[in-house]
Amino acid sequence: MRQIKVIVEKHPDGYVAYPLGLKGVVVGQGDTYEEALADVKSAIHFHIESFGESVLEIEPPILEAFVAEARIEV
């Protein structure tokens, strides 16, 4: 069992989810938060099965993740 940090974004047409700290690109989506999270978990399993557990070996490891908003001049 392993803890993986996942970002879930809400968009006008649904949700998109992606993990932090994996080698490669993994994305899930769904009409609800729960569907997107379930889809990305399935995609993570497939990614590990396809490429091996080495996709989990990132250095340095992500200890915490934060979401912040910043105002920028455009």
Secondary structure, DSSP 8 states (H G I E B T S, - for coil): -----EEEEEETTEEEEEESS-SS---EEESSHHHHHHHHHHHHHHHHHHH-GGGG--SS--------------
